[in-house]
Amino acid sequence: MSRRHLALLTTLGCFSAITLLAQAPSFAPEFQVNTYTSLEQYFPKVAGDANGNFVVVWESSSNQDGSGSGIFAQRYDSTGAPAGGEFLVNTYTTGFQQRPSVAMNPAGAFVVVWQSLNQDGSAQGVFGQLFNDSGVAQGGEFQVNTYTTGSQYAPSVAMDSGGNFAVAWESAQDGSSYGIVAQRFDSGGGKQGGEIQVNTYTTGLQSNPSVGMDASGDFVIAWDGMVQGPGTSSGYQGVAMQRFNSSGVAQGGEVVLSDADGSRPSVAMNAAGDFVVAWQSLDSNIYAARFNGAGNPQGGQFQVNVYTNFFQNSWPNVAMDASGNFIVVWRNENSISGQRFDGSGFLAGSEFDVKTDTSNNNAHPSVAYTGGGNFVVGWANDSQDGSAYGVFARRAESGAASLASVDARTVTGSSSDHNGLLEAGETVQVAPWWTNVHTSSESLSGTASNLTGPAGPTYTINDATANYGVVGVGSLTDCFGATGDCYLMTVSGARPAPHWDATFTETLSDGFVKTWTLHVGASFADVPTSLNFYPFIENIFHNGITGGCGGSNYCPTTSVNRGQMAVFLLKAKHGSQYVPPPCTGIFPDVDCGLPFGAWIEELYHEGITGGCGGGNYCPNNPVTRAQMAVFLLKSEHGSDYVPPTCHGGFLDVPCPSLFADWIEELENENVTGGCGGGNYCPGNPNTRGQMAVFLVKTFGLQLYGP
């Protein structure tokens, strides 16, 4: 099969969009990351958010920062275009700052850590810098290590969904050569507790730590060096790990992962706490082991690389997505290779090359998921940028996921109300769409299996086959439009949980296997399926923006106050797991002990609001439809956004007037059509039903999306 990818747009009756990777990933052309090219730019690390944005960090020599080496970074948007220029990360520039590590949360905030010579007063120390999702430094550079005698170096960092993070590094403080130490931090860079001695077995050298963290702040650290094998009193060279909860308390004991001679581990953990550790071995192969959120092994260790004709022995690096799918990349002699696995640990396609030109040395690969199954790989290449080592990267193209209708048509065998969602008792068509973005036509068919969900209801696949026909180059094709042969599925029975999702497995004719998630509607007792706001309310519920108003209700006609609005906006903008920094008491009428305090202050910090006047915020006041236009557009476009001049679009919105420009831009962006009769009703309170529509349309939220 030629290297290509198909982008998936799925419809349930037209099931909403989810991006899939084809059997072999298809890459965009590689690109040079560093702008400054004198001497060496080396040791790159990459991190991505849930929206496709990513950052690459590296160390640069030749006095780019004015003295020795420094840490530099470059941000990219979801299209792979640079977001600004490369920038200096470290503030202290004397001597050498080296070995960076970077972590980013789903909303795009990130932290960079590195080792710095003599900055802490004694050889190497570990330092860091926080950035927001716009790449603006948050606070100053901070020292990570508390113990400063000798050297602390080789840091690794991981971040949870709220921006809290943990750093691990090597330090000579366990009583026997170097060991592994860690420190937890809150989202503002404040230390949480003291330093943690990670390794229990302290004889000899422990080195090369790697840390992974889940959405709640639980974390795992892996390292190499002298480890104590099962049933032995003496140690050997290998790889070990230790799990910790979000409070930094060890969970279980130290676990030895590798046979003798394992080294250079890399660990990745998803939001649920499942994780994978990869390492290299002296037998010239890359190995890995999978674990669930409780730390239980999911099968035994396994060999990652298929081809063994070259030395597979340099710096494996691993990334894991929310579904537990993962990628391992490594240096394969002078090239960069990779292998994908699904959430069950099975091979997802064949081993692939990221960098095939081996005329120059390629080293230190790093990989990160960027949402929707997409990923980016960075590495260092000798001489390609014209002067010693430079940093290069390549994005895996999986196609663009787009919103599609749900339950939209009547077909033979279906029985539904065509309201845009799946409800219990319906038989609906599941009709995936695919775009072939490669250079040759593809023939594609699929088989559905294992439709399941929470216990109690019945899950039935009525038609298990789909035929997409021949997908032409650049064509968007669905099985219904191509052949009329699509899946039919039924979910029936009493609701087993407030948030009810079913899943099924689709196996494509090219061998790729994908697990789909189907949200089942009718979630709230007071939101009938015929209500015009119904699909939007289900959307924000499924996306974790709201849990309702209590008692299985949503209260769609209830007005939203300014305190509640802060939570709605920030969760829609940053993701369901976003947690704002602690409240400090900016507004006199906002009690920091109340639930909305921190959310209101973050709205202020992001420049979305300045309050309601007189230094107050008025958290209990209803938010009007006119005010909502400003809040939405500033959240979407940024605090400095100024809308175009109004032209008189609504009968009840004078032009010019205070809110007219904002209201008309909301109409221009197809977020609103008004309240009827050519009016907007600017002074009316914004209801919870209307809020759902505003959020879905402003932020492009997808009910069945990636």
N, C-alpha and C positions, 0 to 999 in steps of 0.2 A: 504493500500500500504506500502511496506517496504521502509525504508529510503534508498534512493539511489539518484544518479544524472546521468544525461545524458549530455555528452559534445556535443556541436553542431558544426559541420563544414558544412557551407552552401555553396551551389554553385548555381549560376545563369547560368545554363548551366554547371556549377559547381560554385555556388555563394560563395564568399569568406567567411572566417571564422568569426563567432560570437559566443561567449560563452553564454550559457543559463543555468540558474539554473532549476532544476527539481522542482516538486511541493513541496517536502520537501527537504531542503538543506542537503547535505551529507558532514559530517565533517571528516577531517583528525584527527588522535589521538591528544588529548590535549598534550601540552608540557610545561615544566617549563621554565619561562623566566629568572628569577634571578639566577645567579651563587652563589653569596654571600647569605647565608641563615640565618645568626645569627639574632635572634629576628625578627623584622617585616620589610617586604617589602610590600608596601601598596599603595593604591590609584593609580592604573595604568590608563594610557591613551594610546590609539593607534591612529596612522595616517598612511595612505597609499598613494602611488602615482598611476599613471595610468598604470604602467608596472608591478604591482604585488608586488613591494617591500614595506616594511612597517617598522615602528619603534614603540617600546613600551617604555614608560617612567614611572617611579614610584618614590616614596620616600622610602628611606631606613634608618632605625634607627640603633642603636647599634654602633654608631660612625664609620660607614663604611668609611665616608669621613674624619675621624679624630676628629669630634666634633659634637655631637648630631645626627641630621639626615641630609641627603643630597639627591640630585636628581640624579638618574641613568637612563641609557637608553641602549637598545639593538636593533640593526638593523637586518633585515632579508631580504634575497633576495626573488625573486618571487617563488622559490620552497619551501620556509619556512625554509631554512637553515640559521643559524646565519651568519651575515656578520661582522666578527670580534667578539670581546668579549664585555661584558658589560662595560660601561664607565661612568665616573663621568661627569655630565653636569655642575654643579656649580663650579666656581672658588673660590668664597668666601665661606669658610667652617665653620667659627665660628658659633656655636649655631645651629639653626634649619632652614633648607630649606625644604619646604613642599608644598603640593597641586599642583603638576605640571599639566600643560596643554600643548598639542603639536598640531601643524598644519603642514601639508606637502602640497606642490604644486604638480601638475601633473608630473613635471620633477624629483621630489624626494628631492628637497631642503626642509628643515624644520626648525622650530623655536620651542623652549621650553621656557615656562615661569613658574614662581613659586613664592611663597611668602617666604620672608627671614626675620628672626628676628633680629632687631636692626642694620641691614646693612645700612639703610638710615638715621640712627641717631635717629629714633623715632618709637619704637615698630616694627610692621610688615611693610615691603615694598615689591614691586613687581619687579622682575628682570627677565632677559631673555638672551638667547644665540642662535645665528643663526648657522646653519650647512649647508654645501652644500650636493649634492646628493651622495657624497662618505662618508658622516659622519664626514667631517673635519670641525672643528669650524671656523666660519668666523668672524674675529674680536674678541673682548673681550666680557665678560659679560657686560650687560648694564642695567641701572636702567630704569624702565618703568614709574613709578609715579613721577610727579613733586611736587605735594603737599605731604608733608611728616608728617604733624602733626598727631599723633595717629597712627592707623593701616590702612594699605591698604593691602588687602588680597583676597583670593579665586579667582585668575585670570582665565580667559578663553581666548583663542586665536584662530583666523582663518586667513587663508592666501589665496591670490588670485593667479592666474596662473603665474603672473610675480614675485611672491615672496614678494609683499607688504603684510602687515598684520595689524590687529587691535587686541588690547587687551582690555578686560573689567575686572573690579574688583570692590570690595566693598571698600568704603571709607567714613569716617565720615566728609564730607565736604559740604553736601547739606543743612545744617542748622537744621536738625532734625534726629538725630541718624545716621545710615549708609544709604548710597545711592549707586548708580551705576555710575561709571566713566569709560571713555574709552580714548584710545590714538591710533592714527594711526602712522604707520611706513612705510618707503620705504624698498625696498628689501635689502638695506645695513644696516638696523637697525637704520636709521636716523629718528627722530621724524618729523611727518608731521602735522604742526599746533600745537595747544595746547591741553590740556586735555578737554574732552567733558563731560558735565553733561548729563547723559543719561535719567534718570527718571525725568518726569515733576511733578508728584505727589510725594511730599517729606515727607509727614507726616509719622512718624513711621519708621520702618526698611524696606529697600529693600536689597535683598541679592541674592546669588547664581546665578550670571550672566552666560549666555552662549551666544557665538557669532558665527555667520555663515557668510561667505563671498562668493561672486560670482567671476567669472573670471575677471571682470573689477574692482573689489575693492569695489563695493557696499556691504553693510553689514547690518545685523539685530542683535539686542541684545534682549534676553528675560531674565526675572528675576522673583523672587518671593518676597513676603512680602506684605506690605500694598499697596493696589491699590484702585483707585477710580472707582467704578462701574458706569455704564451708568445711568444718571439722579439722582445720589446720591451726597450728599455733604460730606458724611462720608466714610471712607475706610473700606476695609475688607481684610483678607488674601487671596491672589490669585496670578495669573501669568499674567504679562504684557509684552509688547514688544515695540520696537521702531526701525524703519528703518532709514538708513542713506545712502547717496550717497557716491561715492568714495572720495569726498572732505570733508566728515564728516558733511555734512549739513543734518539735520533731514528731512525726507520725510514723510509728514503728521504728525499726532499727536501720542501720546502714546496710545496703544491699549490694552485693558484688554481682556485676552484670556479665563481664566478659571472661573468657578463658584467658590463660596467660598471654601476655604481650598485647592486650588491647590498649589503645591510647587515643587521645584527642577526641573526646566525646562531644556530641552536640545534642541538645535536648529541645523539644518543642512540645507545648501543652496547649490544648484548646480551651474554650470557655467553660466547658463542662468538667475539666480536670483530667480528661484522657491525655496520655502523653506517649511519646516515642523517644528513645535514645538511640543514636547511631554512633559508631566508632570505627576506627581503622585497626587492622591487625597486621602483624608481621608476616602473615601468610599472603599478603598483597591483596586482601579483600576488605570490603566494607560490610559490617554487620549492624544489625539493629534489633531492638526488642520493644514490644508494645505493652502498655499498662492501662488499666481503666482508672477512673477517678479515685478508687479506693486503694490504688497501688498494686492491684492484683495483676499478675502477668496474663497477657492475652496471647497464649501460645508461647513457644520458646523463641530463643534468638534465631535470626535468619540472615542469610546472605543477601545483601542488597544488589550488588553488581552481578550481571550475567556474564559479561565478557571478562576474561582473565588473562588476555594476551599481553596486557601492559600492567604496570604497577598501579594498583588502585589505592595508593597509600598516602594521600595528602588531604588532610582537613575536611572530612565530611561535614556537611551542614544540612540541617533538617528544618522544615516548616510544616505546620499542621493547620488545616482549616477547621471551621466550626463543626463540620460533620465528621471529623476524624480522618479525612483523607490527608495524606501527607506526601511530601516530596523530599528526597535525599539527593543532594548534589555533591560532587567530589572532584578532585583533580585526578585525571586519568593520564598518567605520564605528563605530556605537555598540553593536553586538552582538558575541557571541563565537561563532565558527563552527569547524567541525572536519571532518576527512576521515580515514577509515581506509584502510589499504592492507594487502594480505597480504604474506607473506614473499617473494614474487616481484616486488613493487612494483606489483601490479595494484590497481585500486580495489576496495575491499571495501564495497559499498553506496554510497549517495549522500552528498553533502555534507550535514552536519547542523548545526543550531543548538543551542548549549548554553544560551545566554541570548538570548531573543527579545524581551524587553521593552527597547526602546531609548529609553524616555522619559528615562532617566538615562544618563550616560556609563559604559561598561564598558571596562575596560582591563587590560593585563598578564595574559593568561591563562597558566596553567601546567597541564600534564597529566602524570599518572603512571599506569602500570599497577599493579594491586594483586593480580595472580594470577588464573589461570583465565580470562583474556581480559577481566576487569573493569578499569575505569579510573575515575579521578576527575579532574575539572577544577576549578581554582580561578581566581578573578579578583577584581579590585577594581571596586566600583560606587560611583558618586557619589550620595550622599544617601539610599540605600535603608535604611541603618541609622539614619537620623534626624539624622546629623551628618557632613557631608562624605563622604569615601570610607570604605567598609567592605569587608571581605573576605567573599566568598561562594564556595560550592562546590557541586558536583553530582556524584553517583555514577552511573555507567552500570551498570544492573542487567542481568546476564547470567544470572541464575538460580543456584540453589545446586547444586553438583555433589555427588553422593552415591555411595557405594560400591555396586557391583552385582555379581552373580555372573558367572562366566565359564564358558563351555562347559557350560551347565546343562541343556540339553534335547536330545532327539533329534528331528530334523525331516527331512523328505524331502530326500535328497541329502547329508546330513551323515554323517560317520564320525569319532567321537571317543570318549574314555574318560570324559567328563563329570566330570573331576577339578577343574574350575575354572580351567584354564589352556589356552592354545594350545600344542601341541607340533608339531614337524615331522612331516609325514605325515598330519595330521588335516585334515579338511574341517569347518569350523565355521560356525555361524550368527553373523553380526554384526548385532545388533539394537539400534539406538539408541533411547533414550527421550527424549521432549521434554515439557517443561511449558510450557504457554501461560500466561504471567503477565500478559497484557494484557487489554483490555476487549472484545475481539471474537474470534470463532472463527477458526482458521487452518487452511487445507487445505495439507498438506505431503507431498511425496514427495522421493526422493533417488536419485542415481545414483553408483555407486562406480567409480573408475578408478585406473589407475597404482599398482597394488599392487606394491611393490618393496622392496628391502632390500640387504644386502651381497651382493656377487657370489658366484656358485656355486649356491645353492639356486634352486628354481623357485617363483615366486609367481603364483598363479592366482586370478582372480575367477570363481567358478562361477555366481553370480547377481549381476548388477550393479545391480539395482533394489530399492528399498524404498518402501513406501507406508505413511504414518502416518495416513492418513485425515484426517478433520476433527478438529483438536485444540481441544476446548472450553476456554472461559475457566477458568483455574485447574487444568486437567486435566493429569495426568502420563500420557503415552501412548507406548507402544513399537510398533514396526511389527508385531511378532508378535501382540501383544494386539489391535491395531487391525484389521489385515487379514490377518495371517499371511504377508505378503510382505516378506521381509527379505533381506539380503545373505548369500551363502555364499562362503567363501574358503578356499583351501588353500595351505599353505606346506610344501614338501617338499625334502629333500636334506640333505647333511651340514652340521653346524653350522659357520658361517663365522667366528665370533668368540665369545669367552666370553660377552659380553653381546650378545644378538642381538635386534634390533628390526626389524620391518617397518613400512612406512607405506603408506597409501593415501589417495586424495583422494575426498571426498564433495562432490558438487555438489547443493545443495538446489534445489527448485523456485522458491524466492524469489531465486535467483541467488547465494546465499552459497556460498563454497568453503572447505572445511576439510581440512587434512591431519591424518590420525589416525596415532598410533603404537601398534603392536601388539607387545607383548613376547612373545617365543617362549621357552617354558620348557625344562625338562630341562637346566638350566645346569650342574649339578654331578654328577660321576660317582658320588658316594657318597650322593646324595639321590634315591631312586627316586620316580617320579611317584605311587606309591601311598602314600608316607609321609604320615602325618597332618600333619607340619610342612611339607610340600613347598610349598604355596601361600604360606605365610608367609615361608619362606626366599627364594623367588623374589621376593616383594614387597620385602624389605629389600635384596636384591641389585640389583633394578631401580632402587630409589630411592637407590642409592649409599651405603648405610650399611655394607655389607660387600663385600669382594671374595672372600670365602672364606678358607680356612685354608692354601691353597697346593696346587699340583699338580692343579688342576681340581676340588678337593674343598671341602666346607664343614665337615666334621667335626661333624655334628649332635648326636652323643652326648657330645662333649667338654665338660667343665665350663668355664664362663667365669670367669676370675679378675677381681679388682677393678680391675686396670689396664685390661683389655680392656673391662670394663663401662662405664668412663668414656667411651670412644670410642663405643660403641654408643648410650649414652644421649644424648650431646651431638649426635651426627649425626642421630639420630631427632628430637630436639627442634628443632635449629636448621637442619637441612638438610645435604645431602651435601657441600656445598662449604664448610661452616663450618671455620674454622681458629681454635683458641683463642689467646689472648695467650701470649707466651713464658713459659716456666717460670722461677720465681725462687728455688725451693728452700724451700718451706713445710714439707714433710714430710722428716724426716731419712732415711727409708727409701725416698724417691723420688728417684732420680738424674735430674737435669734433662737429661742426655745420652741418656736412654732414650726410646723412642718414645711412651710413655704419660704422660710427666712433665707436659707442658703441659695435657693433657686432665684429668688428676687434679686439678691445681690449679684449673682452671676449675670443676670440679664443687664444689670447696671454696668458691670465690668466689661461686658461685650459691646457696650455702647448702644444697646437696643432701647433702653429707657433711661431717662434722667429723673423719673419720679412724676408725681402729680402736682408739684409746686410746694413752696415753703419748706423744702427739705424732706418732704414726706413722699411715700409711695402709694398710699391709699389701697392696701391689699384687699380690702373687703368690698371695694366699689366694683360694680359690674363694668366689664370692658365693653365699650360700644363698638359697633361695626366700623365706624370711622377710625377709631384708635387701632382696631385690629389690622387695618390696612397698613398702617405705619409699622406696627410690630412685626407683621409677616414679612414685609419687604426688607426691613432692616435685618431681620434674622436670615433671610435668604441671600441678600446681596452685600451685607456688611454695614457697619455703623456709619460710614461716610456716604452711603448711597443717596443720591438725589434723583427722584423720578422725573420723567419728561413733563413738560408743561401741559396742563389740562386743556381740553378742547370743548368741554360741556357735554359729557356723555350721559349723565343722569339728570332727570328733571328736578330732583330734590337735592342736588349737589351743585350749588352755585360755583361758577368758574370765573374768576379765581376765588378761592376760599382756603381756609387752613388745611383741610384734608383732601381737597379736590384732586391734586396731582397724584396723591398716593392711591386714592380710591380708583381713579381711572387707569392707573398702571396695573392695579390688581385685575381690572377687567381686561386690559390689553394682554396680560399673561394667562388669560382664560381661567383664572382662579375663581372669579365670580361673574354672574350675569345680572346681579342686583337682587332685589327682593320682590320684583314683579311690577308690571305697569310702567316700565321705564324708569323706576326708582331704585335707589340703593338703600334707603332707610338708615342714614348714617348715625342717627342718634339712638337707634334701637340697641338694646343689650344683645350681645352675641351669645347664642345658646350653645349648649354642648353638642347638639346635632350639627349646627352650622360650623362649629369648631372642627369637627371631624372632616368636613369637606375642605375647609380652608387648609388644614394641615396636609391632607393627602395630595391636594392639587399644588400647593406651594412647594412641597419637598419631594414630590414624585414618589410617594410611598407605594409599595406594591404588595398586594395581598398574598400572592403566591410567588413573589419575586426572589431573586438571589439573596 
